[in-house]
Amino acid sequence: MGSDPLFLHGITLAVILIVIVKVVVAFAVLLVSVLLMIWFERKVLSDMQNRIGPNRAGPFGILQTLADGTKLFFKEDLVPESADRAVFKLAPYLSVIPAFLVFAIVPVGGVVHIFGHTTELQVADPPMGILFLLVMSSISVYGVTLAGWSSGSKYPLLGGVRATAQMISYEAAMGLSIAAVVLISGSLSTRDIIISQMGTYLGFIPKWNLIRLGVVPFLIFLVAITAEMNRPPFDLVEAESELVGGFHTEYSSLRFALFFLAEFMNTVTMSAVIVTLFFGGASGPDIIGPSWIWPIIWFLVKTGVFLYFYVWVRAALPRLRYDQLMTMGWKVLIPASLAWFLIVAGMQVSSYLGFAVFVIVLILAAFLSRASGIGNLGEQFRLGRSRSVGKGVE
Amino acid sequence: MIDLLATQIALPDLITFLIAGCAVVLGALGVVFMRNPVHSALSMIMTLFAIAILFIEQDAQFLAAVQVIVYAGAIVVLFLFVIMLLGVDKKEYLGKDRLRGQRPLAFLAVLIIFVEILTLSRGNWATGAKATVLSTTSPITNVEQIARTIFTTYLLPFEATSVLLIIAVVGAVVLVRRSEERTVGEGQAIELEAESEMK
């Protein structure tokens, strides 16, 4: 079970109880955060669109999600005549379970002492660590894909095919940007990744991976996981205006609710993962009071910023076209992440000053050749661009 | 056989092994016996996932992760993609073999492999011992050990494999490009014909 100090002195009943408590608490917190996230998203979205938004159930409409959930729970559960029944019923769970399991590797706080045991505030800290994120995201592809296929109708099938292509394309860029993080942290374990980000430069600039790696891997990771989650502007999978509802067109009642639960759980979890990988996770200065509570507060604040960011993006950006999506994934993100990975690797082994000069010259050369159109690389790139249905990525 | 299990393997490991082993076998049977290709692919995922669990039970965590990411996450997804695009409602005729004598040969091969596995499992390496004995306490994790082995002792085979993969990718791209050009050419020819007819 990795490096959690809880398991160092053998596994007793108390240890098992602590693990069970951690799992139950994590599950409950995640469910409640999903309830709040859906309300938050609708409220902020309506603010941005000059509407009022949910305001009936509870104060500020905060119980709206609960009301919607209850309504969905009592609705009729339809299975289409032409559906593949077993797979149709299996698909929602293939979305929900990975979405929940990923949260297990996110450290939400520091190390605490309870009942004479020392434990980390995260459900599991396996040696494979962040690889678990990739494992679960590769399983969750099946949820959407199989939902689309098993519905036995046209639009869901199109949604499912799109989902497969999209998620596979962006998984590569996501993996490469994670590899850059792993390279600089020297460990796969999420706990070690956070520990390696502690401390500051010059006393006030935090030693976050965001700064240590340059901003590029963070941007690539952000775009890639937004595509992995099928959130706007990458929601081609459910694209209401073209595919009715995409992969979940035929779903109703509780199974429909499960898909939404998975989507919002993913939003919360992935925000937490971004914070863990690039923003120092659950670390920050202790201001006042007990020292174990501050990491949790910092974690919640940082995660909250990204939750707001996702809502903002949804309100601000239009959906990408399919060819734009593929161009962006294969021609921009994957080469960029590969190149940056090489730069990070070079930085690890060379002396800082010489390397910085080298990289600056390289970047300047690339810019100049691109701007003047002389460079062979730039020429080819532009040709490739103009050939891909005329319009570029932006 | 039974007392070998009892002496070497702890009870939790045994339970994990039995459950995952059953899943492996059931999934493998499902791949062969399911009528629907999508169901077969799903059974295959079950097998691959259960094998990953067996790896974890042996403390080979990196191998388990890679197993799921590569096989379940990429290869079977591509199978499904192709199956979904081609449509699965086509019935295929399975009555007569295209290759004559295929089935008896297959049975023979399976028999040989089965006997081989049974023979090998009597050998002294099939003890059920973990991949790294000290993995929970020593600072050198399983992942690190694999990395050290790959990038020192087995560097040449590793790099050779990566070159092989690159060649495969480039080859695929070249093949696709060539046929694309041809179809584009055909399309242009058809367009030209249509234009000349219009004139």
Contacts between the chains, C-beta under 8 A, distances in Angstrom:
chain1	res1	chain2	res2	distance
A	1	B	136	7.3
A	2	B	136	8.0
A	7	B	136	6.6
A	8	B	137	7.3
A	84	B	36	7.4
A	84	B	38	7.3
A	86	B	39	7.9
A	87	B	38	6.9
A	87	B	39	7.5
A	87	B	42	7.1
A	126	B	61	6.1
A	127	B	61	5.0
A	127	B	62	7.7
A	127	B	135	7.3
A	127	B	141	4.4
A	127	B	142	6.0
A	127	B	143	5.7
A	128	B	61	4.2
A	128	B	62	6.0
A	128	B	64	7.0
A	128	B	65	4.6
A	128	B	143	6.8
A	131	B	62	7.2
A	131	B	65	3.9
A	131	B	66	7.8
A	131	B	69	7.2
A	132	B	65	6.8
A	134	B	65	7.1
A	134	B	69	5.1
A	134	B	73	7.4
A	135	B	52	8.0
A	135	B	65	5.3
A	135	B	68	4.5
A	135	B	69	5.7
A	135	B	73	7.3
A	137	B	73	7.7
A	138	B	68	6.3
A	138	B	69	5.3
A	138	B	72	6.2
A	138	B	73	2.4
A	138	B	74	7.1
A	138	B	77	7.6
A	139	B	49	7.9
A	139	B	68	7.0
A	139	B	72	6.7
A	139	B	73	7.1
A	141	B	73	6.9
A	141	B	77	5.7
A	142	B	45	7.1
A	142	B	77	7.4
A	142	B	80	7.8
A	145	B	77	7.1
A	145	B	80	6.2
A	145	B	81	7.9
A	145	B	84	7.6
A	146	B	38	7.8
A	146	B	42	7.7
A	146	B	80	7.8
A	149	B	38	6.5
A	149	B	80	7.5
A	149	B	84	5.2
A	150	B	38	8.0
A	157	B	84	6.8
A	160	B	84	6.6
A	161	B	81	6.9
A	161	B	84	6.0
A	161	B	85	6.6
A	164	B	77	5.9
A	164	B	80	6.9
A	164	B	81	4.9
A	164	B	84	7.7
A	165	B	81	7.3
A	168	B	74	6.7
A	168	B	77	6.1
A	168	B	78	7.6
A	171	B	73	7.1
A	171	B	74	7.8
A	175	B	69	8.0
A	188	B	143	5.7
